[in-house]
Amino acid sequence: MRTVLWTTAASMLVAAATLGAQTPADDPAKVLVGRLALESYKGTIKGLTQFGDRRQGTDRNRAAVDWIEAQLKSYGCSNTERVTYQYAGRQLRNDSTNRVDSIARAAAGATQPPAAGAGGRGGAGGGGRGAAPRVQNPVKGFTARSGVNTNPMLQPDTVIRALDAQWDTPGERQEVFCTKIGTTHPEEMYILGGHMDGIGYGSAANDDGSGTALVMELARILSAPDVQTERSIRFVLWNNEETGLNGARAYIDQRAVLQGKEDPAGSGKYPEPKWLAMIQHDMMLWDHGMPGPDGKVNPEQRREADVNVEFAGTSKLAAESQKLAWFFRTMNDRYATDYPVAVGDRMSNTDSDAFRDLVTSISLRENERLSQTGTGWSPTWHQPADVFATFSDKDFRLGLNAAQTTLAAIALLTGATIKP
């Protein structure tokens, strides 16, 4: 582990030195960030929403995995692979609470049946096996009801309602990833992730089509034939996040022990390069501020919107993760076009949480999960309103600024160059 920490810190030192020595004419990060386009990002999100909420354990989820893999291959990231695992739980089932997302409610600590169409306050995602104990976050200011919608009839769009009709069933699950192979250090890599499954009888446009599309757009840009990186980059689209990070945990269970092992020996190939850091992207589009006294949230994005970058202040690797978070803020200062970064220490309830004690880990998203999203700041969270049409270009541009931030940081950390 010490070697991993040193390498990550060394990468940031080299990146900082490179940043100081560059001029605008020889700045690969600037060129790569310039290749991001709002309409392309929006188009990828819209492509994901054709599969409805992509609930794990359904045909629509499996079709979305196939579509993601096909898109990655079309970008030139052709070495796609899948992690296959078993999941025996259910999100929807008939019981005394009538079609309750019982796993999600259990992860949120709910003890009473929710009101019609909603889960208990706190919602889903991030619980489950191996989750570290959490200190209850103090609730400040005005809050609104939040949770998981389990009533399909609250979705007014009959097309989306039909897409989301199939319930989940236990069994085999898959998630797809591809890898940009480093030219000089293929045995080391940064992991960029977003979860492709959703819930709530919407289209999971924000949670987490926005993060999945961001990772896919970065895969598209970094897989261009004129782009080289010294270190490897893995683009992972997790499944089963909403049931307790099960896809991320399956990846760790199967692949952590393979890190840095050359296979076959002498080939220069590393099926699982050593993890340098895990960077997660989740719910990138919404930062509309605190609910009012009436519980309603402003439909317009607030002027103070920011790209939230979080690390887990209670993790074993908090110090190193904090350094990476501040480095991302520096990259945002230099390369993002519209919105600043705010750094926080309460990363929680997203796939990077499964990695927090194993490798340097941060998450990017539009507001803090514990103090904001979980207390009703986002009325689209796990709700029928999480559809493409809900969001404005200001919202989509917030996600694009997160993409600019990560792309610039990864370009510097991996030693990206652009061939003439």
N, C-alpha and C positions, 0 to 999 in steps of 0.2 A: 504493500500500500504506500510506503514511503516513496518508492520509485514513481508511482503514479502521481502523487502529490507534487514531487519535485518537477516532473515533466510538465505538468499543467502550469505550474508557476513559471518554469523556464520558457514555456511557449508564450506566456503573457509578457515576459520580459523581452523576448525577441520581438514580439509583435509591437511592443511599445517603442523599442529602438528603431524598428522598421518604419513605424508611423512618423517618428521624428525626422527620419532621413529622407522621406519621400517628398516629391514635388507633385503638383496636380498632374503633370504629364506622365509620371510613372507610378501611378497609384492604382493597382489592380482592384482594390476594394471599391474605389469610386466608380470604376468602369463597370464592375459587376452590379453594384447597387443601381447604377443607371439602367441596367437591363430589366429591373423590376418595373412592372406596369400595372396600374390600377385595374384596367379592364381585364387583363389576363388573370389577376388574382380573383376578381369577382367571377370570372368565367369558370374558374376551377371550383369555387364554392358552389356556384349554381349547378355545375356538373354533379357534385356530391349530393345535392338536394333532390335530384331525380329519384333517389332511392329512399325518400322519406326520412324517417328518423334513424334508420340503419340499426335498429335494436339488435343486439347480439342474439345469436341463436335463431335467426330467421332467414328466409330466402333473400330478403332485400339486403341484409347484412352481407351475405355471401356474394351476392351480385356486386355490391359495392367494393368488396375486396378484389374481385376479378377486374373491375373497372380501374381501380387504383393501380393494380399491377400493370395493366395494359398502358395506362398513361405514363407510368415510370419508364416502361420500355420504349415508348414513343419519344421520350426525352433523351434517349441514349443511355439511361441508367439500366442497362439490359441484364445485369447480373442479379436479377430479383430472386429472392428466396422467401420461404414462408416458415413461420413457426406454427407447428400444429400441437394442440393440447386439448385436454378434455375439461369441460365445465359442466358440473352436475346440478347447478342451481337453476332457479326459475325467477324471473322478474315479475311475470304475470301469472296468476293462478286464482282459481275460485276458492275463497275461504270466507270466514265470517265477516271480513271487512269489504268483500265484494270487489274483485279485480284490483287488489292493492298491489303496488310494487313493493312486496314485502321485504325483499332483500335490501332494497334501497332504504326503506324506512328503518330496518334494523341497523343498517350502517349509520344512519343519522341519529339513532338512539330513541326513535319514536316508540311510545308505549301505548298510545291511544289511537283509535282509527281516525284518519284525517277527515276534514270536511270534504264534501263531495267534490271530486275533480282535483284534489291537491293532496300532496303528502305533508307530513309534519315539517315544521320549520327546521331548516338545516339541510334537507335534501340528501343527495346521494353522491357516491363517488369517493374513493379514498379509504373506505373502511376495509374490513376483511382480514384475512390471515396475515399475521406478521406486522400489523399496523402498530406503531409505537403509541403509548399513552399520550393524550393531548391535554394540555391545560385549557380549560374553558376560556374562550376569548371574551373579554368584557364587552358588552353591547353599549354603544354610545349613540346618542342622537335619536332621530326618528328611524323606525324600522317598518317593514311591510311583510306581509305573509309570503313565504316562499316554500317550495317543496316540489314534488313530482306529480304532474298531472297524470291520472290513470283513467280518465274518462274520455273515450274517443269522440263522444258527441260534442265536446267542447271545441273540437277542430271544425271551423265553419267551412273550410275548403274540402269539398267531397272527394276531390282527386287525391289530396294528401291523406284524408281519412281512409280511403281505400288502400293506398300504399302501405299505411301503418297497421292494417287490420290484423295481419298474422301475428299470433303470439309466439314467444320464444319457447324452444324445447331444449332439454339437456342434450349434451353430446359433444361432438368434435367442433373445435373452433380453430380458426386460422387468422394470422395477421401477416402482412407483407412488409418486406424491407428491401432496399438496395444499397449499394456501397460505391462511393467514389474512392478508388484505390490510390493511396499516396505513392508518390514516385520515389522518395528517399526513405520514408518511414511508414511502409505499408503495415507494419506490426502495431501501430498506434492509431487510435481513432477517437473522434468526437461523435456523439450520438445526438441527432436532432429528431425529436418526436412530437407527435400529435395523435390524439385518439379519434378513430373514425366512427365509433359507435355512439349512439345517442338514445334518448328516451323522451317521453312527454307528449307524443302524438303531434309533433311538428315536423320540421325537416332537418333539425339539428344544424341549422346554418351557422349559428355562433358556437354552439357547444356540441361537437367541436369541428364542424366543417371549416370554420375560420382558421383553426390551428392546423388541421390536416392539409388544407389548401396551401397554407404558408410553407409547410415542409415540402410539399410537392413542387411549389414554385421554386424553392431553393434547389431542389433536386434537378429541376429543369435547367436552371442557370448554371449550376456547378457541373452538370454533366455535358455541357457544350464541348465540342472537340478541341476548342482552343484554350480551354481552362485546365491547368494542372495544379495539384496541391501536393505539398511535401508529405503531409499526413493524411490518413484516410478519414472519410466522413460517412457515417451511416444514417440513412433516412428511414425512420421506422414509423409505421402507422398502426398504433396499438389497437387492439380489440378489447372488449370487456372492461373498459375503464369504469363504466358506470356501475359495475357490480362489485367493485373493490380492487381495481388495478390488476385484475387477474391476468390480462394479457402481458403486462409488463413483468409481473411476477413469474409467469411461465417462461418468458425470455430469460430472466435471471437464473431460474432453476436449471434451464437447459444449456445455457451458454456461458455463464460466469466462469466455470472451471476451464473453458477452452481458451481463455484470453492469452494472447501472445504466443500461442503454440503454432509453429510452422507445420503445415500438413499439405502434402507429404514432406518429410524432412528434406531440406536442401532445395525445395521448389521456389522459395521466396513468396509462398502464398500463406496467408493467415486467415482462416475462416472466421475467427473471432479476434480481431486485433484488440490490444490492451485498451481498456476504456480510459480516456483522459477526462471526459466530462460528459454529463447528460443534460441536455437543454430541452425542456418541454415547452409546448405552445398550446394554450387552452383558453378558449373564450376570448377572442381578440377584439371583438367589435363594439362592446358596449361600455361606455363610461358617461352616464347621464346624470350622475350625482345621487345624493341621498333622497329618499322619499320625503314628501312633505308630511305635515301633521295628519293629512287625510289618507296617507298610505300610498298616494299616487307618485309616480316618477315622471320627471320631465321627458316628453317624447323627443326633445332635441338634445343632442350631445352638449355637455357642459363645456364652457370655454377653458376650464382647467384640466381637460382630459389629458391623460398621460399613459404611457406604456409602462405597466407595472412589472418590475423584475424582482422576483423573490428568491430567497434562499431559506433553508430551515435553520433558524437560530439555535435549535436544540439538537441538531444532528452532530454526529461524531466529527464530521468534516465541515463544520460551520465556518471556520476561519478561511479555509480555501474556497469554499463556495461563495462566501462574501466577497472575496477578492475578484472572483469571476463576475459577480453581479455588478460590482463597481466598474470593472473593465467594460462590460456591456453598456453601462451608462456613458463612459467615455466615447465608445463607438457611436452611440446615439447622438451625442453632442456634435460629433464631427460629420456623420453621414446621413442621419435622418432628416427629413424635410419639413415636418410639421409639428410633431408631438414629442415632448421630452420624456425621459425615463425617471420614474420614482422607484427607489430601491427599498425593499421591505424584507423583514426576517421571518415571515410566517408562511413560507411555502407549505402547502397542504392540499390533500384531496385531489391530486393529479398524478400522472404516471411517474414523474420525477421523484415523488415521495417514496416509491419503492426502491430507488437507488440511493437515497440520501445518506446512508451510512456505508455505502460501498464505493462511491466515487463522487467527485465534485459535482454538485447538482443544483440547477436553478430552473425556475419556470418563468415564462413571459406570458402575461395576460393583462387585460385592461383594468382590472381592479382587484383588490385583495379578497381572496376566497372567504377567509374567516370573518373579517370585519365588515365587508361590503356585500359580496354576492350572497353569502349565507344569511344576511339579515334583510334581504329584500330590495337591494339596490338594482337588481336586474330582473325585471318582470318577464323576460323571455326565457329565463333559466328553467329548463325542463318543462316548458309550457308550450301550448299550441302556437303561440306567437313567435316561436323560434323558426321563422321561415324567411326566405331570402327577401321578400318584399317589405319586411319590417324595417330593414336597415337602410340608412342613407349613405351617400358617398362619403360623408364625414366619418361615419362608422367604419366603412370599408377602408378608408384612408388610415384610420388608426391601426388597423391590422397590417396595412402595407408598411407603416412606419416601424412596427415590430419586426417585419420581414427585413427591412433595411438595416435595423439594428443587429439582428442575428447574422445576416449575410456579411456585413462588414466585419463583425467580430470573428466569425469563422474564417473568412478570407485571410485575416491577419494571423490568427492562431495556427492555421494549417499551412501558411506560407504559399498562398495562392499566387499564381502568375498567369499571364495571358500570352499565349504564343502569337507572334506576328503573323 
